[in-house]
Amino acid sequence: MGTSNKEQVDRNKLPKHIAIIMDGNGRWAKKKGNERIFGHKNGVKAVRDTVEAAAELGISFLTLYAFSTENWNRPRTEIDALMSLLVSTLDSETKTLMDNNIRLITIGDMESLPSRVRSKMQRTTEKTSGNDGMRLVLALSYSSRWELLDAMKSLAKKIESGELTSRDLNCDLISNNLQTKDIPDPELLIRTSGEYRISNFLLWQIAYAELYFTDTLWPDFRKEDLYAAICNFQNRERRFGKISEQVIS
Ligand code: FPP
């Protein structure tokens, strides 16, 4: 199948933060004549491969959109199965996180998760909190509008109490009141399964991100697909509103 994209990746021009909308588990399962949860189970294999590839390359932050606020509207059986899958994956993969010096972080409304999932997440984030390699950020019960609304409410409270005035508001203050306050903005956002949507994910943070869409369904996503996305990213010119001549030198 030709040469690997891994050799093509320029280690000096890696995106610091890659975010992924993992999509297509249900369609993958349906194509194989199986239940949707079969797709999610196989999605875990893609998660493992992607996390390993990103850590090996030296990516600093990898964010995975694992469960959105809107996903609570799915059938109860699918939600329950996804929650169990999260717990069992954390059980089986914590050792891998430790062995690879990966720190697990969560963003999202943890309060809305079933307590067994919440406490499992808490235990794993605590256990890995001393790891200083890649940060693996799981977005769980997350939506960007929820996060922005929450930030606005907390800033409004500070204004009401006189701690801040409206003149103090600026972009940094907003960034610092988001769930991602300690996480740099993603430089590369990947969405699988041939859908061209952002689906309420990191809307503030992706202001300058490069977007990469692939038809690959998430359970089929492997290391080579991540390398291909990074190579594609590295071949783009990022101008941040400037003109070409200003950024080339
Ligand atoms: C999107 O596919 C995928 C999800 C909503 C869940 C993602 C969860 C996993 C990959 C498993 C657990 C994850 C971790 C991090 C342990 P979809 O169901 O929307 O697929 P469809 O669009 O084809 O219906």
py3Dmol code that shows the C-alpha trace and the ligand (Angstrom):
import py3Dmol

protein = """\
ATOM      1  CA  MET A   1       0.000   0.000   0.000  1.00  0.00           C
ATOM      2  CA  GLY A   2       2.866   2.426  -0.743  1.00  0.00           C
ATOM      3  CA  THR A   3       5.181   4.025   1.775  1.00  0.00           C
ATOM      4  CA  SER A   4       3.972   4.891   5.237  1.00  0.00           C
ATOM      5  CA  ASN A   5       2.935   8.445   5.955  1.00  0.00           C
ATOM      6  CA  LYS A   6       4.881   8.213   9.205  1.00  0.00           C
ATOM      7  CA  GLU A   7       8.188   9.042   7.511  1.00  0.00           C
ATOM      8  CA  GLN A   8       6.532  12.003   5.815  1.00  0.00           C
ATOM      9  CA  VAL A   9       5.538  13.599   9.129  1.00  0.00           C
ATOM     10  CA  ASP A  10       7.832  16.542   9.942  1.00  0.00           C
ATOM     11  CA  ARG A  11       8.619  16.162  13.662  1.00  0.00           C
ATOM     12  CA  ASN A  12       9.555  19.847  13.859  1.00  0.00           C
ATOM     13  CA  LYS A  13       6.173  21.059  12.643  1.00  0.00           C
ATOM     14  CA  LEU A  14       3.794  18.958  14.707  1.00  0.00           C
ATOM     15  CA  PRO A  15       0.470  20.454  15.725  1.00  0.00           C
ATOM     16  CA  LYS A  16       0.609  20.908  19.485  1.00  0.00           C
ATOM     17  CA  HIS A  17      -3.043  20.020  19.917  1.00  0.00           C
ATOM     18  CA  ILE A  18      -5.154  17.726  17.735  1.00  0.00           C
ATOM     19  CA  ALA A  19      -8.890  17.411  18.348  1.00  0.00           C
ATOM     20  CA  ILE A  20     -10.996  14.634  16.839  1.00  0.00           C
ATOM     21  CA  ILE A  21     -14.722  14.258  16.246  1.00  0.00           C
ATOM     22  CA  MET A  22     -14.957  10.460  16.167  1.00  0.00           C
ATOM     23  CA  ASP A  23     -17.929   9.785  13.911  1.00  0.00           C
ATOM     24  CA  GLY A  24     -19.384   6.863  12.010  1.00  0.00           C
ATOM     25  CA  ASN A  25     -19.480   4.051  14.581  1.00  0.00           C
ATOM     26  CA  GLY A  26     -23.175   3.397  13.991  1.00  0.00           C
ATOM     27  CA  ARG A  27     -22.883   3.338  10.195  1.00  0.00           C
ATOM     28  CA  TRP A  28     -19.832   1.055  10.396  1.00  0.00           C
ATOM     29  CA  ALA A  29     -21.813  -1.446  12.468  1.00  0.00           C
ATOM     30  CA  LYS A  30     -24.877  -1.210  10.228  1.00  0.00           C
ATOM     31  CA  LYS A  31     -22.774  -1.925   7.132  1.00  0.00           C
ATOM     32  CA  LYS A  32     -21.680  -5.117   8.847  1.00  0.00           C
ATOM     33  CA  GLY A  33     -25.258  -5.983   9.796  1.00  0.00           C
ATOM     34  CA  ASN A  34     -24.604  -5.388  13.484  1.00  0.00           C
ATOM     35  CA  GLU A  35     -25.978  -3.342  16.392  1.00  0.00           C
ATOM     36  CA  ARG A  36     -24.666   0.214  16.843  1.00  0.00           C
ATOM     37  CA  ILE A  37     -22.822  -0.736  20.025  1.00  0.00           C
ATOM     38  CA  PHE A  38     -20.684  -3.123  17.975  1.00  0.00           C
ATOM     39  CA  GLY A  39     -19.448  -0.007  16.162  1.00  0.00           C
ATOM     40  CA  HIS A  40     -18.659   1.743  19.446  1.00  0.00           C
ATOM     41  CA  LYS A  41     -16.739  -1.295  20.706  1.00  0.00           C
ATOM     42  CA  ASN A  42     -14.655  -1.269  17.563  1.00  0.00           C
ATOM     43  CA  GLY A  43     -14.295   2.490  17.928  1.00  0.00           C
ATOM     44  CA  VAL A  44     -12.279   1.785  21.072  1.00  0.00           C
ATOM     45  CA  LYS A  45      -9.657   0.031  18.906  1.00  0.00           C
ATOM     46  CA  ALA A  46      -9.357   3.205  16.839  1.00  0.00           C
ATOM     47  CA  VAL A  47      -9.044   5.246  20.049  1.00  0.00           C
ATOM     48  CA  ARG A  48      -6.203   2.997  21.250  1.00  0.00           C
ATOM     49  CA  ASP A  49      -4.337   3.179  17.925  1.00  0.00           C
ATOM     50  CA  THR A  50      -4.761   6.947  17.629  1.00  0.00           C
ATOM     51  CA  VAL A  51      -3.688   7.650  21.213  1.00  0.00           C
ATOM     52  CA  GLU A  52      -0.614   5.474  20.742  1.00  0.00           C
ATOM     53  CA  ALA A  53       0.311   7.122  17.434  1.00  0.00           C
ATOM     54  CA  ALA A  54      -0.113  10.630  18.817  1.00  0.00           C
ATOM     55  CA  ALA A  55       1.938   9.849  21.933  1.00  0.00           C
ATOM     56  CA  GLU A  56       4.711   8.209  19.875  1.00  0.00           C
ATOM     57  CA  LEU A  57       4.957  11.272  17.642  1.00  0.00           C
ATOM     58  CA  GLY A  58       5.142  13.630  20.601  1.00  0.00           C
ATOM     59  CA  ILE A  59       1.809  15.414  20.239  1.00  0.00           C
ATOM     60  CA  SER A  60       1.208  17.424  23.437  1.00  0.00           C
ATOM     61  CA  PHE A  61      -2.613  17.421  23.549  1.00  0.00           C
ATOM     62  CA  LEU A  62      -5.120  15.032  21.969  1.00  0.00           C
ATOM     63  CA  THR A  63      -8.805  15.766  22.508  1.00  0.00           C
ATOM     64  CA  LEU A  64     -11.452  13.173  21.669  1.00  0.00           C
ATOM     65  CA  TYR A  65     -15.148  14.006  21.435  1.00  0.00           C
ATOM     66  CA  ALA A  66     -16.475  10.880  23.157  1.00  0.00           C
ATOM     67  CA  PHE A  67     -19.999  11.962  24.153  1.00  0.00           C
ATOM     68  CA  SER A  68     -21.843  15.182  23.421  1.00  0.00           C
ATOM     69  CA  THR A  69     -24.593  16.872  25.413  1.00  0.00           C
ATOM     70  CA  GLU A  70     -26.887  16.016  22.490  1.00  0.00           C
ATOM     71  CA  ASN A  71     -25.964  12.319  22.709  1.00  0.00           C
ATOM     72  CA  TRP A  72     -28.168  12.097  25.836  1.00  0.00           C
ATOM     73  CA  ASN A  73     -31.079  12.049  23.357  1.00  0.00           C
ATOM     74  CA  ARG A  74     -30.043   8.638  21.993  1.00  0.00           C
ATOM     75  CA  PRO A  75     -31.968   5.485  22.997  1.00  0.00           C
ATOM     76  CA  ARG A  76     -31.421   4.551  26.649  1.00  0.00           C
ATOM     77  CA  THR A  77     -29.843   1.201  25.723  1.00  0.00           C
ATOM     78  CA  GLU A  78     -27.198   2.862  23.555  1.00  0.00           C
ATOM     79  CA  ILE A  79     -26.387   5.444  26.246  1.00  0.00           C
ATOM     80  CA  ASP A  80     -26.040   2.722  28.891  1.00  0.00           C
ATOM     81  CA  ALA A  81     -23.824   0.642  26.624  1.00  0.00           C
ATOM     82  CA  LEU A  82     -21.612   3.653  25.834  1.00  0.00           C
ATOM     83  CA  MET A  83     -21.255   4.481  29.529  1.00  0.00           C
ATOM     84  CA  SER A  84     -20.293   0.883  30.336  1.00  0.00           C
ATOM     85  CA  LEU A  85     -17.820   0.911  27.471  1.00  0.00           C
ATOM     86  CA  LEU A  86     -16.194   4.047  28.854  1.00  0.00           C
ATOM     87  CA  VAL A  87     -15.782   2.475  32.287  1.00  0.00           C
ATOM     88  CA  SER A  88     -14.446  -0.827  30.935  1.00  0.00           C
ATOM     89  CA  THR A  89     -12.064   0.969  28.562  1.00  0.00           C
ATOM     90  CA  LEU A  90     -10.656   3.049  31.393  1.00  0.00           C
ATOM     91  CA  ASP A  91     -10.265  -0.149  33.434  1.00  0.00           C
ATOM     92  CA  SER A  92      -8.370  -1.909  30.687  1.00  0.00           C
ATOM     93  CA  GLU A  93      -6.349   1.064  29.452  1.00  0.00           C
ATOM     94  CA  THR A  94      -5.166   2.815  32.616  1.00  0.00           C
ATOM     95  CA  LYS A  95      -1.996   0.729  32.613  1.00  0.00           C
ATOM     96  CA  THR A  96      -1.298   1.819  29.018  1.00  0.00           C
ATOM     97  CA  LEU A  97      -1.788   5.449  30.047  1.00  0.00           C
ATOM     98  CA  MET A  98       0.681   4.976  32.914  1.00  0.00           C
ATOM     99  CA  ASP A  99       3.209   3.085  30.769  1.00  0.00           C
ATOM    100  CA  ASN A 100       3.121   5.848  28.170  1.00  0.00           C
ATOM    101  CA  ASN A 101       3.257   8.731  30.644  1.00  0.00           C
ATOM    102  CA  ILE A 102      -0.131  10.003  29.403  1.00  0.00           C
ATOM    103  CA  ARG A 103      -2.257  12.237  31.606  1.00  0.00           C
ATOM    104  CA  LEU A 104      -6.036  11.938  31.289  1.00  0.00           C
ATOM    105  CA  ILE A 105      -8.117  15.107  31.552  1.00  0.00           C
ATOM    106  CA  THR A 106     -11.864  15.503  31.063  1.00  0.00           C
ATOM    107  CA  ILE A 107     -13.922  18.413  29.797  1.00  0.00           C
ATOM    108  CA  GLY A 108     -17.704  18.561  29.920  1.00  0.00           C
ATOM    109  CA  ASP A 109     -20.515  18.424  32.427  1.00  0.00           C
ATOM    110  CA  MET A 110     -19.203  15.676  34.711  1.00  0.00           C
ATOM    111  CA  GLU A 111     -22.181  16.211  37.059  1.00  0.00           C
ATOM    112  CA  SER A 112     -24.524  14.835  34.401  1.00  0.00           C
ATOM    113  CA  LEU A 113     -22.677  11.515  34.111  1.00  0.00           C
ATOM    114  CA  PRO A 114     -23.829   8.435  36.049  1.00  0.00           C
ATOM    115  CA  SER A 115     -21.889   8.295  39.307  1.00  0.00           C
ATOM    116  CA  ARG A 116     -19.994   5.091  38.390  1.00  0.00           C
ATOM    117  CA  VAL A 117     -18.660   6.820  35.256  1.00  0.00           C
ATOM    118  CA  ARG A 118     -17.905  10.043  37.115  1.00  0.00           C
ATOM    119  CA  SER A 119     -15.962   8.308  39.860  1.00  0.00           C
ATOM    120  CA  LYS A 120     -14.073   6.115  37.389  1.00  0.00           C
ATOM    121  CA  MET A 121     -13.071   9.246  35.474  1.00  0.00           C
ATOM    122  CA  GLN A 122     -12.045  10.954  38.692  1.00  0.00           C
ATOM    123  CA  ARG A 123      -9.920   8.009  39.797  1.00  0.00           C
ATOM    124  CA  THR A 124      -8.189   7.771  36.420  1.00  0.00           C
ATOM    125  CA  THR A 125      -7.520  11.496  36.164  1.00  0.00           C
ATOM    126  CA  GLU A 126      -6.060  11.419  39.683  1.00  0.00           C
ATOM    127  CA  LYS A 127      -3.978   8.327  39.008  1.00  0.00           C
ATOM    128  CA  THR A 128      -2.475   9.840  35.859  1.00  0.00           C
ATOM    129  CA  SER A 129      -2.138  13.375  37.228  1.00  0.00           C
ATOM    130  CA  GLY A 130       1.628  13.025  37.731  1.00  0.00           C
ATOM    131  CA  ASN A 131       2.264  11.989  34.115  1.00  0.00           C
ATOM    132  CA  ASP A 132       3.888  14.759  32.136  1.00  0.00           C
ATOM    133  CA  GLY A 133       3.740  13.302  28.618  1.00  0.00           C
ATOM    134  CA  MET A 134       0.774  13.715  26.285  1.00  0.00           C
ATOM    135  CA  ARG A 135      -2.438  15.083  27.735  1.00  0.00           C
ATOM    136  CA  LEU A 136      -5.428  13.007  26.560  1.00  0.00           C
ATOM    137  CA  VAL A 137      -8.531  15.156  26.872  1.00  0.00           C
ATOM    138  CA  LEU A 138     -11.859  13.303  26.824  1.00  0.00           C
ATOM    139  CA  ALA A 139     -14.847  15.484  26.021  1.00  0.00           C
ATOM    140  CA  LEU A 140     -17.743  13.860  27.853  1.00  0.00           C
ATOM    141  CA  SER A 141     -21.231  15.275  28.072  1.00  0.00           C
ATOM    142  CA  TYR A 142     -19.628  18.255  26.399  1.00  0.00           C
ATOM    143  CA  SER A 143     -21.039  20.892  24.110  1.00  0.00           C
ATOM    144  CA  SER A 144     -19.466  24.159  23.208  1.00  0.00           C
ATOM    145  CA  ARG A 145     -22.582  26.273  23.732  1.00  0.00           C
ATOM    146  CA  TRP A 146     -23.012  24.787  27.213  1.00  0.00           C
ATOM    147  CA  GLU A 147     -19.378  25.628  27.973  1.00  0.00           C
ATOM    148  CA  LEU A 148     -19.685  29.197  26.616  1.00  0.00           C
ATOM    149  CA  LEU A 149     -22.929  29.793  28.490  1.00  0.00           C
ATOM    150  CA  ASP A 150     -21.311  28.550  31.680  1.00  0.00           C
ATOM    151  CA  ALA A 151     -18.350  30.903  31.150  1.00  0.00           C
ATOM    152  CA  MET A 152     -20.682  33.833  30.463  1.00  0.00           C
ATOM    153  CA  LYS A 153     -22.650  33.118  33.631  1.00  0.00           C
ATOM    154  CA  SER A 154     -19.515  33.011  35.742  1.00  0.00           C
ATOM    155  CA  LEU A 155     -18.188  36.251  34.209  1.00  0.00           C
ATOM    156  CA  ALA A 156     -21.588  37.915  34.675  1.00  0.00           C
ATOM    157  CA  LYS A 157     -21.517  36.919  38.369  1.00  0.00           C
ATOM    158  CA  LYS A 158     -18.077  38.502  38.762  1.00  0.00           C
ATOM    159  CA  ILE A 159     -19.380  41.680  37.154  1.00  0.00           C
ATOM    160  CA  GLU A 160     -22.445  41.670  39.425  1.00  0.00           C
ATOM    161  CA  SER A 161     -20.256  41.309  42.487  1.00  0.00           C
ATOM    162  CA  GLY A 162     -17.965  44.122  41.358  1.00  0.00           C
ATOM    163  CA  GLU A 163     -14.934  41.838  40.998  1.00  0.00           C
ATOM    164  CA  LEU A 164     -14.849  42.737  37.279  1.00  0.00           C
ATOM    165  CA  THR A 165     -16.313  45.461  35.072  1.00  0.00           C
ATOM    166  CA  SER A 166     -17.514  44.974  31.506  1.00  0.00           C
ATOM    167  CA  ARG A 167     -14.424  46.856  30.326  1.00  0.00           C
ATOM    168  CA  ASP A 168     -12.212  44.077  31.685  1.00  0.00           C
ATOM    169  CA  LEU A 169     -13.755  41.571  29.278  1.00  0.00           C
ATOM    170  CA  ASN A 170     -11.339  40.379  26.617  1.00  0.00           C
ATOM    171  CA  CYS A 171     -10.573  37.200  24.681  1.00  0.00           C
ATOM    172  CA  ASP A 172      -8.074  35.893  27.239  1.00  0.00           C
ATOM    173  CA  LEU A 173     -10.594  36.303  30.039  1.00  0.00           C
ATOM    174  CA  ILE A 174     -13.157  34.313  28.072  1.00  0.00           C
ATOM    175  CA  SER A 175     -10.590  31.581  27.229  1.00  0.00           C
ATOM    176  CA  ASN A 176      -9.623  31.388  30.876  1.00  0.00           C
ATOM    177  CA  ASN A 177     -13.217  30.775  31.934  1.00  0.00           C
ATOM    178  CA  LEU A 178     -13.742  27.841  29.584  1.00  0.00           C
ATOM    179  CA  GLN A 179     -13.314  24.162  30.480  1.00  0.00           C
ATOM    180  CA  THR A 180     -10.186  24.221  28.320  1.00  0.00           C
ATOM    181  CA  LYS A 181      -8.518  27.015  30.282  1.00  0.00           C
ATOM    182  CA  ASP A 182      -5.217  25.166  30.658  1.00  0.00           C
ATOM    183  CA  ILE A 183      -5.246  23.685  27.177  1.00  0.00           C
ATOM    184  CA  PRO A 184      -3.907  25.499  24.082  1.00  0.00           C
ATOM    185  CA  ASP A 185      -6.330  25.874  21.155  1.00  0.00           C
ATOM    186  CA  PRO A 186      -6.351  22.928  18.732  1.00  0.00           C
ATOM    187  CA  GLU A 187      -4.353  23.536  15.582  1.00  0.00           C
ATOM    188  CA  LEU A 188      -5.852  20.586  13.755  1.00  0.00           C
ATOM    189  CA  LEU A 189      -9.442  19.347  13.968  1.00  0.00           C
ATOM    190  CA  ILE A 190     -10.232  15.998  12.375  1.00  0.00           C
ATOM    191  CA  ARG A 191     -13.726  14.655  11.684  1.00  0.00           C
ATOM    192  CA  THR A 192     -14.256  11.165  10.360  1.00  0.00           C
ATOM    193  CA  SER A 193     -17.121   9.564   8.406  1.00  0.00           C
ATOM    194  CA  GLY A 194     -17.550  12.089   5.601  1.00  0.00           C
ATOM    195  CA  GLU A 195     -19.681  14.546   7.596  1.00  0.00           C
ATOM    196  CA  TYR A 196     -18.744  18.222   7.286  1.00  0.00           C
ATOM    197  CA  ARG A 197     -19.990  19.601  10.581  1.00  0.00           C
ATOM    198  CA  ILE A 198     -18.536  20.876  13.834  1.00  0.00           C
ATOM    199  CA  SER A 199     -21.456  19.613  15.964  1.00  0.00           C
ATOM    200  CA  ASN A 200     -21.078  22.044  18.858  1.00  0.00           C
ATOM    201  CA  PHE A 201     -17.441  21.118  19.519  1.00  0.00           C
ATOM    202  CA  LEU A 202     -14.838  23.637  20.759  1.00  0.00           C
ATOM    203  CA  LEU A 203     -16.419  26.500  18.803  1.00  0.00           C
ATOM    204  CA  TRP A 204     -14.372  29.224  20.504  1.00  0.00           C
ATOM    205  CA  GLN A 205     -11.138  27.240  20.494  1.00  0.00           C
ATOM    206  CA  ILE A 206     -11.100  26.286  16.778  1.00  0.00           C
ATOM    207  CA  ALA A 207     -11.061  29.899  15.559  1.00  0.00           C
ATOM    208  CA  TYR A 208      -7.783  29.278  13.687  1.00  0.00           C
ATOM    209  CA  ALA A 209      -7.726  25.481  13.548  1.00  0.00           C
ATOM    210  CA  GLU A 210      -7.133  23.703  10.278  1.00  0.00           C
ATOM    211  CA  LEU A 211     -10.082  21.414   9.518  1.00  0.00           C
ATOM    212  CA  TYR A 212      -9.530  17.946   8.092  1.00  0.00           C
ATOM    213  CA  PHE A 213     -12.365  15.707   6.965  1.00  0.00           C
ATOM    214  CA  THR A 214     -12.000  12.079   5.974  1.00  0.00           C
ATOM    215  CA  ASP A 215     -14.543   9.564   4.693  1.00  0.00           C
ATOM    216  CA  THR A 216     -13.029   6.856   6.905  1.00  0.00           C
ATOM    217  CA  LEU A 217     -15.531   5.686   9.507  1.00  0.00           C
ATOM    218  CA  TRP A 218     -14.142   5.994  13.033  1.00  0.00           C
ATOM    219  CA  PRO A 219     -13.745   2.218  13.766  1.00  0.00           C
ATOM    220  CA  ASP A 220     -11.488   1.985  10.686  1.00  0.00           C
ATOM    221  CA  PHE A 221      -9.302   4.957  11.690  1.00  0.00           C
ATOM    222  CA  ARG A 222      -5.710   3.846  12.339  1.00  0.00           C
ATOM    223  CA  LYS A 223      -2.254   5.322  12.855  1.00  0.00           C
ATOM    224  CA  GLU A 224      -1.756   5.794   9.100  1.00  0.00           C
ATOM    225  CA  ASP A 225      -4.906   7.919   8.967  1.00  0.00           C
ATOM    226  CA  LEU A 226      -3.573  10.157  11.725  1.00  0.00           C
ATOM    227  CA  TYR A 227      -0.237  10.517   9.917  1.00  0.00           C
ATOM    228  CA  ALA A 228      -2.099  11.392   6.704  1.00  0.00           C
ATOM    229  CA  ALA A 229      -4.073  14.108   8.517  1.00  0.00           C
ATOM    230  CA  ILE A 230      -0.913  15.558  10.061  1.00  0.00           C
ATOM    231  CA  CYS A 231       0.923  15.546   6.694  1.00  0.00           C
ATOM    232  CA  ASN A 232      -2.032  17.315   5.136  1.00  0.00           C
ATOM    233  CA  PHE A 233      -1.932  19.891   7.948  1.00  0.00           C
ATOM    234  CA  GLN A 234       1.805  20.399   7.496  1.00  0.00           C
ATOM    235  CA  ASN A 235       1.368  21.149   3.802  1.00  0.00           C
ATOM    236  CA  ARG A 236      -1.021  23.994   4.460  1.00  0.00           C
ATOM    237  CA  GLU A 237       0.001  27.586   4.907  1.00  0.00           C
ATOM    238  CA  ARG A 238      -1.381  29.034   8.115  1.00  0.00           C
ATOM    239  CA  ARG A 239      -1.757  32.800   7.727  1.00  0.00           C
ATOM    240  CA  PHE A 240      -3.853  33.856  10.751  1.00  0.00           C
ATOM    241  CA  GLY A 241      -5.368  36.678   8.671  1.00  0.00           C
ATOM    242  CA  LYS A 242      -2.035  37.870   7.297  1.00  0.00           C
ATOM    243  CA  ILE A 243      -0.876  37.668   3.663  1.00  0.00           C
ATOM    244  CA  SER A 244       1.440  34.970   2.320  1.00  0.00           C
ATOM    245  CA  GLU A 245       4.582  37.127   2.192  1.00  0.00           C
ATOM    246  CA  GLN A 246       4.211  38.014   5.860  1.00  0.00           C
ATOM    247  CA  VAL A 247       4.221  34.427   7.090  1.00  0.00           C
ATOM    248  CA  ILE A 248       6.726  32.753   4.758  1.00  0.00           C
ATOM    249  CA  SER A 249       9.968  34.286   6.079  1.00  0.00           C
TER     250      SER A 249
END
"""
ligand_1 = """\
24
FPP
C -19.922 8.648 16.922
O -20.429 7.662 16.068
C -19.326 8.101 18.137
C -19.781 8.296 19.413
C -20.954 9.129 19.716
C -19.151 7.672 20.575
C -17.664 7.579 20.548
C -17.253 6.562 21.525
C -16.257 5.659 21.367
C -15.373 5.610 20.179
C -16.029 4.609 22.390
C -15.522 5.024 23.712
C -14.506 6.084 23.703
C -13.450 6.160 24.530
C -12.636 7.398 24.502
C -13.060 5.093 25.442
P -21.995 7.623 15.799
O -22.614 6.711 16.783
O -22.539 9.016 15.794
O -22.024 6.986 14.359
P -23.101 7.280 13.208
O -22.989 8.734 12.844
O -22.637 6.380 12.092
O -24.437 6.917 13.741
"""
view = py3Dmol.view(width=600, height=400)
view.addModel(protein, "pdb")
view.setStyle({"model": 0}, {"cartoon": {"style": "trace"}})
view.addModel(ligand_1, "xyz")
view.setStyle({"model": 1}, {"stick": {}})
view.zoomTo()
view.show()
